[in-house]
Structures are given as structure tokens and as C-alpha cells.
Amino acid sequence: MRALKAAVIVMGVLIVAGVGTIVVAIVTRMAGPGAGVGGAVAQAVLDEPEGTHIAGVSLATDRVAVQLQGGGADRVVVVDTRAGRVVARIGLAK
């Protein structure tokens, strides 16, 4: 009977520890880079001419490519999401 009681207590402790580990893992991943909770959110100013509008957006791990139309030739601006700065401007010829 003592062995059964000890086994139940050990299994209960393992269940509590496992649930705690899962909760810590979820919170840590949510607070990682690029996340809204606890993570830094960078802002970037594109400084484009009047009449420019966003035609498309493509997201990579730490970069965002923004396709712009109007206000001049069509172009793609690549933004570093961690630093919040423009890293490349690509003009699109017609």
C-alpha cells in the first residue's frame, strides 16, 4: 500500500512539473523577438512621397518587404523589423 501511495504522489508531482514546463515554454515563446507581449516592437518610417500606397506586403523572419505604388515609380522597400529601419529600396521598371 505504501508503494502505491508513493507512486501516486510521484506521478502527481510529475504532472504538475510537466504543466509548469509547458506554461513557461509558451510564455517564453510569446515574449520572444517580434512578439507583442514583452518583445520589442520597432517602428519604421518609410518617408515616401504623397500619393504612395501599399500594394503588397511579404514577411520573412526578421524582414518585411513592402511593395509601394504611386508617388513615382513602383518600388519595393525592405524593412528590418528588429531595428525598425529601411535596409533596401528596389525600383521596379515597367
KEGU-615857 format. One record per atom (N, C-alpha, C): z, y, x. Coordinates in Angstrom, 1 decimal, padded with zeros to 4 digits. Each point is the difference from the previous one (the first is absolute). Layout:
KEGU-615857
[[Z,Y,X]]
...
This chain:
KEGU-615857
[[000.0,-001.2,000.8]]
[[000.0,001.2,-000.8]]
[[000.0,001.3,000.9]]
[[000.7,-000.1,001.1]]
[[000.1,001.1,000.9]]
[[-001.4,000.3,000.6]]
[[-000.7,-001.0,000.3]]
[[-001.4,000.1,000.6]]
[[-000.9,000.7,-001.0]]
[[000.1,-000.4,-001.3]]
[[-000.9,000.6,-001.0]]
[[000.4,001.5,-000.2]]
[[001.3,000.3,000.0]]
[[000.4,001.4,-000.1]]
[[-000.5,000.8,001.2]]
[[000.1,-000.5,001.2]]
[[-000.5,000.7,001.2]]
[[-001.5,000.2,-000.1]]
[[-000.7,-001.0,-000.4]]
[[-001.5,000.1,-000.1]]
[[-000.4,001.1,-001.0]]
[[000.7,000.1,-001.1]]
[[-000.3,001.0,-001.1]]
[[000.3,001.4,000.6]]
[[001.1,000.2,000.7]]
[[000.3,001.3,000.6]]
[[-001.0,000.4,001.0]]
[[-000.4,-000.9,000.9]]
[[-001.0,000.2,001.0]]
[[-001.3,000.4,-000.6]]
[[-000.4,-000.7,-001.0]]
[[-001.3,000.3,-000.7]]
[[000.0,001.3,-000.7]]
[[001.2,000.4,-000.6]]
[[000.1,001.3,-000.6]]
[[-000.1,001.1,001.0]]
[[000.6,-000.2,001.2]]
[[-000.1,001.0,001.0]]
[[-001.4,000.2,000.5]]
[[-000.7,-001.1,000.2]]
[[-001.4,000.0,000.4]]
[[-000.9,000.7,-001.0]]
[[000.2,-000.2,-001.3]]
[[-000.7,000.7,-001.0]]
[[000.2,001.5,000.0]]
[[001.2,000.4,000.2]]
[[000.4,001.4,000.0]]
[[-000.7,000.7,001.3]]
[[000.1,-000.7,001.1]]
[[-000.6,000.5,001.3]]
[[-001.5,000.0,-000.2]]
[[-000.6,-000.9,-000.6]]
[[-001.5,000.0,-000.2]]
[[-000.4,001.2,-000.8]]
[[000.7,000.2,-001.1]]
[[-000.4,001.1,-000.9]]
[[000.2,001.3,000.7]]
[[001.1,000.1,000.8]]
[[000.2,001.3,000.8]]
[[-001.1,000.2,001.0]]
[[-000.5,-001.1,000.6]]
[[-001.1,000.2,001.0]]
[[-001.2,000.4,-000.7]]
[[-000.3,-000.5,-001.2]]
[[-001.2,000.4,-000.7]]
[[000.1,001.5,-000.4]]
[[001.1,000.4,-000.5]]
[[000.2,001.4,-000.4]]
[[-000.2,000.9,001.2]]
[[000.6,-000.3,001.2]]
[[-000.1,000.8,001.2]]
[[-001.5,000.1,000.4]]
[[-000.7,-001.2,000.0]]
[[-001.4,000.0,000.4]]
[[-000.8,000.9,-000.9]]
[[000.2,000.0,-001.3]]
[[-000.8,000.8,-001.0]]
[[000.3,001.5,000.3]]
[[001.3,000.4,000.2]]
[[000.3,001.4,000.2]]
[[-000.6,000.5,001.3]]
[[000.1,-000.9,001.1]]
[[-000.6,000.4,001.3]]
[[-001.5,000.2,-000.1]]
[[-000.7,-000.8,-000.7]]
[[-001.4,000.1,-000.1]]
[[-000.4,001.2,-000.8]]
[[000.8,000.3,-001.1]]
[[-000.3,001.2,-000.8]]
[[000.3,001.3,000.8]]
[[000.9,000.0,000.9]]
[[000.3,001.2,000.8]]
[[-000.8,000.1,001.3]]
[[-000.9,-000.9,000.2]]
[[-000.9,000.0,001.2]]
[[-000.9,001.1,000.0]]
[[-000.9,000.1,001.0]]
[[-001.0,001.1,000.1]]
[[-000.9,000.1,-001.2]]
[[-000.2,001.2,-000.4]]
[[-000.9,000.2,-001.1]]
[[000.5,-000.2,-001.4]]
[[001.3,-000.4,-000.1]]
[[000.6,-000.3,-001.3]]
[[000.7,001.3,-000.5]]
[[000.0,000.2,-001.3]]
[[000.6,001.2,-000.6]]
[[001.6,-000.1,000.1]]
[[000.6,-001.1,000.1]]
[[001.5,-000.1,000.0]]
[[000.4,-000.1,001.4]]
[[000.6,001.1,000.5]]
[[000.5,-000.1,001.4]]
[[-001.0,000.2,001.1]]
[[-001.2,-000.2,-000.3]]
[[-001.1,000.2,001.0]]
[[-000.5,001.5,000.1]]
[[-000.5,000.4,001.1]]
[[-000.5,001.3,000.1]]
[[-001.3,000.1,-000.7]]
[[-000.2,001.1,-000.7]]
[[-001.3,000.2,-000.7]]
[[-000.6,001.3,000.7]]
[[-001.1,-000.2,000.6]]
[[-000.7,001.1,000.7]]
[[-001.0,000.7,-001.0]]
[[-000.1,001.3,000.1]]
[[-000.9,000.8,-000.8]]
[[-001.1,000.5,001.0]]
[[-001.2,000.0,-000.5]]
[[-001.2,000.5,000.8]]
[[-000.7,001.1,-000.8]]
[[-000.3,001.1,000.6]]
[[-000.9,001.0,-000.6]]
[[-001.4,-000.2,000.6]]
[[-001.0,-000.2,-000.9]]
[[-001.3,-000.2,000.5]]
[[-000.8,001.3,000.3]]
[[000.5,001.1,-000.5]]
[[-000.6,001.3,000.2]]
[[-001.6,000.0,-000.1]]
[[-000.4,-000.3,-001.2]]
[[-001.4,-000.1,-000.4]]
[[-000.5,001.2,-000.8]]
[[-001.3,000.3,000.1]]
[[-000.5,001.1,-000.8]]
[[000.2,-000.1,-001.5]]
[[000.0,001.1,-000.7]]
[[000.1,000.0,-001.4]]
[[-001.2,-000.7,-000.6]]
[[000.2,-000.8,-001.1]]
[[-001.0,-000.7,-000.6]]
[[-000.1,-001.5,000.4]]
[[000.9,-000.3,001.0]]
[[000.0,-001.4,000.5]]
[[000.8,-000.9,-000.9]]
[[-000.4,-001.2,-000.3]]
[[000.7,-000.9,-000.8]]
[[000.0,-001.4,000.7]]
[[001.0,-000.8,-000.3]]
[[000.1,-001.3,000.5]]
[[-000.9,-001.0,-000.8]]
[[-000.9,-000.7,000.7]]
[[-000.9,-000.9,-000.6]]
[[000.5,-001.4,000.2]]
[[000.8,-000.3,000.9]]
[[000.5,-001.4,000.2]]
[[001.1,000.0,001.1]]
[[000.8,-001.0,-000.1]]
[[001.1,-000.2,001.0]]
[[000.1,-001.5,000.4]]
[[000.2,-000.2,001.3]]
[[000.1,-001.4,000.5]]
[[001.2,000.0,000.9]]
[[000.9,-001.0,-000.2]]
[[001.3,-000.1,000.7]]
[[000.0,-001.1,001.0]]
[[000.4,000.3,001.2]]
[[000.2,-001.1,001.0]]
[[001.5,000.0,000.3]]
[[000.4,-000.7,001.0]]
[[001.5,-000.2,000.3]]
[[000.7,001.4,000.1]]
[[-000.5,000.8,000.9]]
[[000.6,001.3,000.3]]
[[-001.0,001.1,000.0]]
[[-001.1,-000.2,-000.7]]
[[-001.1,001.0,-000.1]]
[[-000.5,000.1,-001.4]]
[[-000.4,001.2,-000.4]]
[[-000.7,000.2,-001.3]]
[[-001.3,000.7,000.2]]
[[-001.1,-000.6,-000.5]]
[[-001.3,000.7,000.1]]
[[-000.3,000.6,-001.3]]
[[-000.2,001.3,000.0]]
[[-000.3,000.8,-001.2]]
[[-001.4,000.5,000.0]]
[[-000.8,-000.5,-001.0]]
[[-001.4,000.5,-000.1]]
[[000.0,001.3,-000.8]]
[[-000.6,001.0,000.6]]
[[000.0,001.3,-000.7]]
[[-001.4,000.4,-000.3]]
[[-000.2,000.7,-001.1]]
[[-001.3,000.5,-000.4]]
[[000.2,001.5,-000.5]]
[[-001.1,000.7,000.1]]
[[000.1,001.5,-000.4]]
[[000.5,000.8,001.1]]
[[-000.2,001.3,000.0]]
[[000.5,000.9,001.0]]
[[-000.7,-000.2,001.3]]
[[-001.2,-000.5,000.0]]
[[-000.8,-000.3,001.2]]
[[-000.5,-001.4,000.0]]
[[-000.3,-000.5,001.2]]
[[-000.6,-001.4,000.1]]
[[001.1,-001.0,-000.4]]
[[-000.4,-001.1,-000.5]]
[[000.9,-001.1,-000.3]]
[[000.6,-000.5,001.3]]
[[001.3,-000.4,-000.1]]
[[000.7,-000.3,001.3]]
[[001.1,-001.0,-000.4]]
[[000.5,-000.6,001.1]]
[[001.2,-000.9,-000.1]]
[[001.0,000.5,001.0]]
[[001.3,000.1,-000.5]]
[[001.1,000.5,000.8]]
[[001.0,-001.1,000.1]]
[[000.3,-000.4,001.3]]
[[001.0,-001.1,000.2]]
[[001.3,000.7,000.4]]
[[001.1,-000.5,-000.8]]
[[001.3,000.6,000.2]]
[[001.0,-001.1,000.4]]
[[000.8,000.3,001.0]]
[[001.0,-000.8,000.5]]
[[001.2,000.2,-000.9]]
[[000.4,-001.1,-000.8]]
[[001.1,000.1,-001.0]]
[[001.3,000.2,000.7]]
[[000.2,-000.5,001.2]]
[[001.4,000.1,000.6]]
[[000.2,001.4,000.5]]
[[-001.0,000.6,000.6]]
[[000.2,001.4,000.6]]
[[-000.4,001.1,-001.0]]
[[-000.8,-000.4,-001.0]]
[[-000.5,001.0,-001.0]]
[[-001.0,001.0,000.6]]
[[-000.8,-000.5,000.9]]
[[-001.0,000.9,000.6]]
[[-001.4,-000.7,-000.1]]
[[-001.0,000.9,000.0]]
[[-001.4,-000.5,000.0]]
[[-000.4,-000.5,001.3]]
[[-000.5,-001.2,000.1]]
[[-000.3,-000.6,001.3]]
[[-001.5,000.0,000.3]]
[[-000.8,000.1,-001.1]]
[[-001.5,000.0,000.1]]
[[-000.7,000.6,-001.2]]
[[-001.1,000.7,000.3]]
[[-000.8,000.5,-001.1]]
[[-001.4,-000.5,000.3]]
[[-000.6,-000.6,-001.0]]
[[-001.3,-000.6,000.1]]
[[-001.0,000.6,-001.0]]
[[-001.0,000.7,000.5]]
[[-001.0,000.6,-000.9]]
[[-001.0,-001.1,-000.4]]
[[-000.4,000.1,-001.3]]
[[-000.9,-001.0,-000.6]]
[[-001.4,000.7,-000.2]]
[[-001.0,-000.4,000.6]]
[[-001.3,000.6,-000.1]]
[[-000.7,-000.7,-001.3]]
[[-000.8,000.8,-000.6]]
[[-000.7,-000.5,-001.2]]
[[-001.4,-000.4,000.4]]
